[in-house]
């Protein structure tokens, strides 16, 4: 099984696909409650990772590369630093708990691998969610009263793109290995 994560200090999207690339698990772990410290947020993520480990035989872990999350001019150096530290600690936890190194996937590579095309100026989050809804029968999206995606839906979709891309990249590596 392949575990894919979109790590953030407020909401971490997490998806698992099986050996047939079928969706097994897709959730958003919320750590955006007011007053939580950096370490309390990590505790929440760790507890959830431990639960996953006890439920699913994870064979590979893929994480959205952290630099792919930022666009110039949108985040301060302090915010970027905090997200980078959080991402690093979560990846270390994954390594310690699963005894394997998580692999980073650039978000653009992940989308391309999954056949998602976003034209300049389009809302990337909406395009990704639309693609997932059209192609994943088991993906569940919740909506607000006004019809907007609820908190965490985009994070779940992003993590599923990472898991699916990880599946395809892993298959490609296996094919290359079998040919040699």
C-alpha positions as CSV (number, residue, x, y, z in Angstrom):
1,X,0.0,0.0,0.0
2,X,1.1,3.5,-0.8
3,X,0.7,6.4,1.7
4,X,0.6,9.9,0.3
5,X,0.7,13.1,2.4
6,X,0.1,16.8,1.9
7,X,1.7,18.1,5.1
8,X,0.7,21.4,6.7
9,X,0.7,23.0,10.1
10,X,-3.1,23.5,9.9
11,X,-4.5,20.5,7.9
12,X,-2.6,17.5,6.7
13,X,-4.2,15.5,3.9
14,X,-3.5,11.8,4.0
15,X,-4.4,9.1,1.4
16,X,-3.7,5.4,1.0
17,X,-4.0,3.5,-2.3
18,X,-3.6,-0.3,-2.5
19,X,-1.6,-2.4,-5.0
20,X,-4.3,-1.9,-7.6
21,X,-4.3,1.9,-7.2
22,X,-7.7,1.8,-5.4
23,X,-8.4,4.4,-2.7
24,X,-8.4,2.8,0.7
25,X,-8.1,5.8,3.1
26,X,-8.5,9.5,2.6
27,X,-8.7,12.0,5.4
28,X,-7.7,15.4,6.5
29,X,-6.1,15.6,9.9
30,X,-7.0,19.0,11.4
31,X,-4.4,20.7,13.6
32,X,-5.8,24.2,13.2
33,X,-7.6,24.5,16.5
34,X,-6.8,27.8,18.3
35,X,-4.1,27.6,21.0
36,X,-2.4,24.4,19.9
37,X,1.4,24.7,20.1
38,X,3.7,23.5,17.3
39,X,4.4,20.4,19.3
40,X,0.8,19.7,20.2
41,X,0.0,19.7,16.4
42,X,2.8,17.2,15.9
43,X,1.4,15.0,18.6
44,X,-2.0,14.9,16.8
45,X,-0.2,14.0,13.5
46,X,1.9,11.3,15.3
47,X,-1.2,9.8,16.9
48,X,-2.9,9.5,13.5
49,X,0.2,8.1,11.9
50,X,0.4,5.4,14.7
51,X,-3.2,4.5,14.1
52,X,-2.6,4.2,10.3
53,X,0.5,2.0,11.0
54,X,-1.6,-0.4,13.1
55,X,-4.3,-0.6,10.4
56,X,-2.5,-0.7,7.1
57,X,0.6,-2.5,5.7
58,X,2.3,0.6,4.2
59,X,5.0,-0.3,1.7
60,X,5.9,3.1,0.3
61,X,5.5,6.7,1.6
62,X,5.3,9.8,-0.6
63,X,5.1,13.4,0.6
64,X,4.4,16.5,-1.4
65,X,7.8,18.3,-1.6
66,X,7.5,21.3,0.7
67,X,8.9,23.9,-1.7
68,X,6.0,23.2,-4.1
69,X,3.6,24.6,-1.5
70,X,4.8,28.1,-1.8
71,X,4.4,30.9,-4.3
72,X,6.6,33.9,-4.3
73,X,5.2,36.8,-2.3
74,X,2.4,34.8,-0.6
75,X,4.2,33.7,2.6
76,X,6.6,35.3,5.0
77,X,10.0,33.8,5.7
78,X,8.7,33.0,9.2
79,X,5.7,31.1,7.9
80,X,7.8,29.2,5.3
81,X,10.3,28.3,8.0
82,X,7.6,26.9,10.3
83,X,6.0,24.8,7.6
84,X,9.4,23.5,6.5
85,X,10.2,22.5,10.2
86,X,6.8,20.8,10.6
87,X,7.2,18.9,7.3
88,X,10.7,17.8,8.3
89,X,9.6,16.6,11.7
90,X,6.6,14.7,10.3
91,X,8.9,13.0,7.7
92,X,11.3,12.0,10.4
93,X,8.3,10.5,12.4
94,X,7.2,8.6,9.3
95,X,10.8,7.2,8.9
96,X,11.0,6.2,12.5
97,X,7.5,4.6,12.7
98,X,7.6,2.8,9.4
99,X,11.3,2.2,9.2
100,X,11.5,3.6,5.7
101,X,12.4,6.9,4.1
102,X,9.5,8.9,2.8
103,X,10.1,10.1,-0.8
104,X,9.3,13.7,-1.9
105,X,7.3,14.3,-5.0
106,X,7.1,17.8,-6.6
107,X,3.5,18.9,-6.8
108,X,3.8,19.7,-10.5
109,X,5.3,16.2,-11.2
110,X,2.5,14.6,-9.2
111,X,-0.2,16.4,-11.1
112,X,1.4,15.7,-14.5
113,X,1.8,12.0,-13.5
114,X,-1.9,11.8,-12.7
115,X,-2.9,13.6,-15.9
116,X,-4.0,16.8,-14.3
117,X,-3.4,19.9,-16.5
118,X,-3.8,23.3,-15.0
119,X,-3.6,26.3,-17.3
120,X,-2.0,29.5,-16.2
121,X,-4.5,31.6,-14.3
122,X,-6.8,28.7,-13.4
123,X,-7.7,27.9,-9.8
124,X,-5.4,24.9,-9.2
125,X,-7.2,23.6,-6.1
126,X,-10.5,23.6,-8.0
127,X,-9.0,21.8,-11.1
128,X,-7.4,19.2,-8.9
129,X,-10.6,18.6,-6.9
130,X,-12.7,18.4,-10.1
131,X,-10.3,15.8,-11.5
132,X,-10.4,13.7,-8.4
133,X,-14.2,13.9,-8.2
134,X,-14.5,12.8,-11.9
135,X,-12.0,9.9,-11.5
136,X,-12.3,8.6,-8.0
137,X,-15.7,7.0,-7.2
138,X,-14.7,6.5,-3.5
139,X,-13.5,10.0,-2.8
140,X,-15.8,11.8,-0.5
141,X,-16.0,15.6,-0.6
142,X,-17.9,17.6,2.1
143,X,-19.4,21.0,1.3
144,X,-20.4,24.1,3.3
145,X,-24.0,25.4,3.4
146,X,-22.9,27.8,0.6
147,X,-21.7,24.9,-1.6
148,X,-18.0,25.5,-1.2
149,X,-15.6,22.6,-0.3
150,X,-15.3,22.2,3.4
151,X,-12.0,22.7,5.2
152,X,-9.7,19.7,4.4
153,X,-11.3,18.7,1.1
154,X,-8.6,20.3,-1.0
155,X,-5.9,18.8,1.3
156,X,-7.5,15.3,0.9
157,X,-7.5,15.7,-2.9
158,X,-3.9,16.9,-2.9
159,X,-2.8,13.9,-0.8
160,X,-4.6,11.5,-3.1
161,X,-2.7,13.1,-6.1
162,X,0.6,12.4,-4.2
163,X,-0.4,8.8,-3.4
164,X,-1.5,8.1,-7.0
165,X,1.6,9.7,-8.4
166,X,3.6,7.6,-6.0
167,X,1.8,4.5,-7.2
168,X,2.6,5.3,-10.9
169,X,6.3,6.2,-10.1
170,X,6.7,3.0,-8.0
171,X,5.2,0.9,-10.9
172,X,7.6,2.6,-13.3
173,X,10.6,1.8,-11.0
174,X,9.4,-1.8,-10.7
175,X,9.1,-2.1,-14.5
176,X,12.6,-0.7,-15.0
177,X,14.0,-3.1,-12.4
178,X,12.3,-6.1,-14.1
179,X,13.7,-5.2,-17.5
180,X,17.3,-5.1,-16.1
